[in-house]
Amino acid sequence: MDKTAEKFVDYASELAYSDLTPAAIHAVKRSVVDAMGCALGAFHAEPMKAIRSLAAMVSAGKPATVIGTKIRSSPELAGFANSAMIRYADFSDDFFGAKGDSGPHPSDNIGGVLAAAESAGADGKSLVLGVALAYEACGQMMDQIILQKGGWDYAIVHAIASALGTAKMFGLTHEQMRNALGLAVVPNVALLQTRLGELTNWKGLAGPNGSRAGFFAVQLAQAGITGPAEPFEGGAGFMKQLNNRFDLGIFGGRDTPFKVEGTFFKHYPVVYSGQLLIWSAFELRQKINHEDIESLCLHLVGRYAIAKATHPNYWNPMTHETADHSLPYLTAAALVDGEITARTLTPERFRDPVILALVQKIHFQEDKQYTAAFPGTFNCRMEATLKSGQVVTLHRTNPKGHPANPMSDQEIEAKFLKQVDAVLPSAQSRALLDQLWNLEKVHDIGNLLTLTKVAGSE
């Protein structure tokens, strides 16, 4: 028997809305508000138009709506399109498990759970439950596993989380859910090559695709397809492939907080590891002129102390996706421009010779104390050596949005409205926001999604 699979399935089968604490319910709504804002903020991006065109080609007996449109597609493709929009701008939430491995962006699962809830005719309470379950599975996995060292990507975590969250929407039996989990895990171990070299559109689509795979596994199991036995603990299972045996921790409920309560939110539309660097660079900019910098050393946690020799693309970004993950570029852009916006991620800025010249002066060094404190505490110490020989030092911890320095509900609202007001009339934005803050009272998910409709879209 696969104890890990059984523990997941037993928990998912038994969890009810009444088991969720008020703190967990509120945390789910914060993440859904944040995710919907990110989705609509990315609505007009060209890759998102391409994905929506694919979803529009497919029909289904029990379809689901693509956010911002009237497109009614197969639920797994609608879920993929929804999650792709949530993830595209790299503004969505994040999670760092106890081992501090890769952040898996748990909101990648919201698009699929949302589509499943609509397709199944579920209500807002069910949607809240499904999202909480997906975040719980995601967090449990990230507390236990090390992926990047072995060359694996976190998309597999979303296949697991989405399988459990969407299975809950469709009311799968215990046996069906066990099959769905096997069908999610075994076929979908993903490669870290997604995040190496010059980054492409797939950087932001790998996680949503993992969620789509988990959704498809649920559809197969619901139709009666059986899945591989012992997906985690078998002789060629997940643990064997990753050389990482583990025991799941205590799940959320009763006296144990739910994982969704520990979500990391972003203040800037870039990789989470860049959040603190940007904030620190803005403050350093008040003390020195970037033109006076001879060299700039950033002391960081070990996983972020990268070298130009091994990651040359980050010192010479050529794509939007590389720019929003390039710590040297983001630091230099913050110092030169004094802002990080969508414009930062255009060729106008990431190919700017002034910024690129400063990028070449930046290097990183691990501080082992910072590594030991991560992810409970994020640290950044900047040491700028000026052309005059003066050394200016600045040390800061925990960016806005870190659980130890949380964004308020009002700040999450402001982030939502800044993005959504760009594509929806103000009254519509606020009506949608009100429904999302009262998600547990929503009876019809389809009606909720009509409030996301962007004028002029299909």
N, C-alpha and C positions, 0 to 999 in steps of 0.2 A: 504494500500500500504506500502511496505517495503522501506522506504526512503533510507536506507543504501545500499540495493541491487540496487535500481534504480540509485543512484549516481555512484556506481561502474560501472554499465552497461552503463550508458550514457557516462561516461568518456572514457571507453574502446572502445565503438563503434565509438566515434567521433575522438579519438586521431589518428593523422596521422604523418608520418615521418617528414613532414614539420613543425610540431609543436615542434619537439625536438630541443633544443638549441645546439650549438656547444659544450658547456660544458657537456651536458647530453650525447651526442653521444660519446664524448671522454671518459666519465666515464664508459659507457657501454663497450667500447672496452677494457679499463683497467680491468674490471671485467671478461670479456671473456678470455683475455690473462691469467689472474691469474687462472681462473677456468680450462682452458685447461692444463696449467702446472700442476695443482694439480691432474687432472685426469690421465695424463700420468705418473706422479710421483708415483701414486698408482697402476699402471697397473698390476704389478706382485704380489700384495698382494693376499693371498689365498682366502679371502672372495670375492674379486672381480672376481677371476677366477670362483668361484661357481656361482655368479650372471650372468656372461657372458655365462656360460654353460646353464643356464635356458633360457636366451634370444635366444640362438642358436637353441633351440628346437621349436621355434615358427616362422611361416612365415606369411606374410600378403600381401594383394593386393597392398598396397601402403606402403612399409616398410621403415624403417630408419636404419641407420648404427650405430653400437656400436663403440664408440671412440677406436681407436687403432687396429681395426680388419676389416675383410671383412664380419662380421656377419650382416645380414639384417633381422631384427626382426620386430615384430609389433611395431609401433612407441611408444606406451606407455611403453613397456618393454625395448626398446632401450633407451628411455628417462630415465627410472629408472636406468638402468645400467650405463648410462653416469653420472647421478647425484650422484650415489653411488661412482663412482671413484673420482669425484670432491670432495666429502665430506670425503672420508675414512680417509685420513691422518690428518684430522683436521687442514689443512693448508689453507683452503678456507676462503673467506671473511665473514664479519659479519655485523650486524646492531643493533644498540641500539636505540629504540624509545625514545620519550620525557619522558616516565614514567620509563625508565631504567629497564624494565623487560627483560625476557630471550632474548638472541641474536638468531635470527632465520636463520642465514646463507643464505642470499637471493640467493647465487649462486646455492643452491640446485635446483633452478628452471631452471637454464640454460640448463641442460641436456635435459629436456622435451621440452623446447621451441626450442632448436636446432633440436631435432628429429621431432617435428611438422613442422618446417620450411622445412626440407628436404622432409618429406612425402608429404607436400602440394605443393612442387615445388616452394617455396618462395625464394626470393633472400636475399642478405646480408642486405639491408635496412630494409626489413621486419623483419629479425631476430633481428636487433638492436632495432626496435620498440617494438617487443614482449618482449625482455629482459627488456627494460626500463619500460614497462607497468607492468611486473611481480614485478620488484623492487619497483615500485610506490605503488602497492597494498600491498606488504609486509610491506613497511615503513609506509604507512597510518595506517595499523592495529596495528603495534607496537607502534605507537604514542598514541594509544587510549586505549589499553587493558592491563589488568594485568592477566597473565595466571598462573604463578607458585604458587601463594598464594592459589589458589583454587584447585591445583593438576592437572592442565591441561598442555599439552605440545604444543610447537609452531608448530607442524606438520600441524595443521589445517590452519595456516596462509599460508603455501605453497600450500595447496589444493585450497585456494582462489586465490592466486597469479598465480599459474600455470593454473588454469581454464581460467583466463582472458588473460594471455599471449598466451596460445596455441589456444584459441578461435580466437584470432586476426590472427594467422597464417592460420587458416582454413576459415577465412572470414565468421564467423557465423553471422546471423542476430541478431538484437537487442533482439528479442523474444527467439531465440536459446541461446543467451548468458545469458539471465536471467535464463533460465532453467538450463544451465550448472552451474551457480553460486549456485543455490539451490541444485543441485546434488553434488556439491563439499562441501558445508558447512554442511548440515544436517547429512550425513552418516559418517563424518570423524573427529569429535571431538576426540582428542587423549589424552592419560593419561601421566602424568609426571613420572609414574613409570619407564618409559624408562631410566630416569636419576638418579634413586635412587639405593642404594645398589651397589653390584659389577657390573660394567658396562660391557655390552656385545656388540657384533657386531651391535645390533639394535640401539645403541646410535647414530651411524653414518648413519643408514639407515632410521630412522623414518622420517627425513625431506624429503629425496628423495622419500619415499613412499607417503608422503603427496602430493608431486608434481605429482607422478604417479596417485594418486586418482583424482586430479584436471584434469589431462589429460583425464582419463577415463570418467569423467563427461562430458567433451567436446564431446567425441566420442558418448556418449549416446544422448546428446542434438542434435548433428548433424544428428543422425539417427531418430530423431523425438520424443525421450522420453522426457516427461515433468517432471519438478522437483518440489519439495515442495515449496509452497508459503511462503513468509515472513521468509526466512531462518535466518535472523538476529533478526528481531523485533517481530516475532510471539510469541504466548503464551508459546511455548516450544522451542523457537529458541535459537540461539547462545547467545544473550544478557541475556536471562533468565537463561540459564544453567550456565553461568559464573558470573551471578549477576553483570553485568558490562554494563550499558547503555552508549552509546557514540554517538557522532556526528563526522563524518569524517571531516578532515581539508581541506584546500585548496590544490588541486592537482597541480602537476608540470605543468608548462607552463607559457608563457608570463613572468611576473615578479617574478614568484615563482620557485625556484630551484626544480629540480626533485630529488626524494629520492635517486636515484642511485649516485648522486653527494656526498652524505654523507656516502658512504661505508667505513667500517673499514677493513683494510687489515692486514694480519698476517705476522710477521717477523720470527716467530718460529712455528713449526708444532704441536701446542698444543692449548688448550682452550684459548679464547681471554683474559679471566681474569688472565691468567698466563703470558701474554706478558710483562707487566710492572714489575711483580715480578722477572722474569728472568733477565731482563735488570738491575734492581736494585741489584739483587744478584751478577751479574757479577762485578758491581762496588764495592759492599761491599767486594767481594773476594780480591780486590786489597788492601784493608785496613786491613783485618784480616785473620787469618788462621782458617778454619772451625773446626779444632781440638781444638781450644781454646774457642769455644762457649759453654757456660753453658745453655743459653736459648735464643730464638729468637722470639720476638713479632712483628707481622706484623699488622700495623694499616691500615685498608682498609674501603671501602664502605661497608655498612651493609650487602648487599646480599652476599658478599664474605667472611665475617667474620664468617666462619663456626667453629664448635666445634668437637673435636674428639668423644665426646659422641654421637653426632647425625649423624656423618659421619665417622664411624670407618674405612671404606674401604679406605678412602683417606690417612690414616696414615699407611695402610698396603696393598698397591696395588698388585693385583694378575693378572691383565690383562692389555693388551696394552691400552684398552679403559679407564680403571680406571686411569692408570698412566698419560695419556695425559690430564686428567681432575683434577688431584690431585695437588692442590696448594702447600701443604706442601712437597710433593715429588719433584715437579718441582723446587721449591726453593732450596731444599737440593741438588738435582742433579746439579743445576747450581753452587752452592757453592763448591761442591766436584770436579766435572769434568771440570768446566769452559767452558762447551759447552752444547747445547741442539740440538741433531740431532736424526735421526731415531734410532740410537743405544740406546738413552736414553729410548726408549719405548720398549726395549727388556727385557726379564727376567734377563739377565746378569746384567742390571743396576737397574731395579726397585725391584729386590730381593737382591741387594748388601747390606751386613750387615753394612758397613760403612755409606752408604747413609741412610738406614733405622734407624740407631741409631740417626743420625742428625734429621731425620723427627720427632722423638719423642720429640725433644726439641723445636719444632716450635708450636706456638699458634697464634691465631688471635684476634683482638679487633676492634670493629667498632669505627670509628671517624665520628661523626655525621656531621661535616663540609664536610668531603669527600662524605658522602652519599648525602648531599644537592647539591653538585657540580656535581654529576654523572648524566648522562654519558658525559656531555659536557667537563668535566675534570676528568680523571682518576688519582687517588692519591695512592701512596704507601709510608709509612714511616716504615723503619726497625729499630728496637732497639735490638741490639745484646748485651747481657750481657755476658762478658767473665769470665772465671774461676778466673781471677785475680780480678774481681769485677768491672773492667772498663766497661762502657757502650758506645757503638759506635752507632751513629744514622745517618741514611741516608734517605733523602726524595726526591722522584722523581715523575714527572707527565707525563702522556700521552706517551705511548710507540710509537715507530716507526710504522706507519701504521694507527694510530688514525687520524681522519680528522684534528685535530689541530697540528699534527706532521706527515704529509702525506709521504708515500713512493713516490718517483719520478717515472716517467715512466722508467727511466734507472734501478731503483731498482726492479721494477716489472719485467722488462725484465730479469734481472740477476736471479731473483727467478725462472722465467719460464725456462730459459736455464739450470740452475743447475739441475732441475728435469727432463726436457725433454731430455737433452743430455745423460742421463743415459739409455734411451731406444730407442732413434732415432739417426741416423747419424747426425753429426753437420750440414751438408748442408740442410738436411731435416728439422731439428729443426728451422733453420733460415728462410727457405722458408715458413714454417707454421706460424712462428711469423710475417713475413711480411704480409701474407694474413689476419691474425687476426687484425693487426693494420690498415688494409685497408678493414675492413669487409663490410663497406657500398658499396664497389665497387665489391664485390663478386656476381656473377650471379648464380652460381650453388653450393649449400651447399654440395651436394654429392661429388663434386670435391674437395672442401675444406677438407672434411673428409678423402679423400685418403691420404692427407699429414700427417695424424696421424697414419697411418698403421705401427705397430710394426713388425719387421722382425720375422718370425716364428709363428706369431699368425694366427688364422683361417681367 
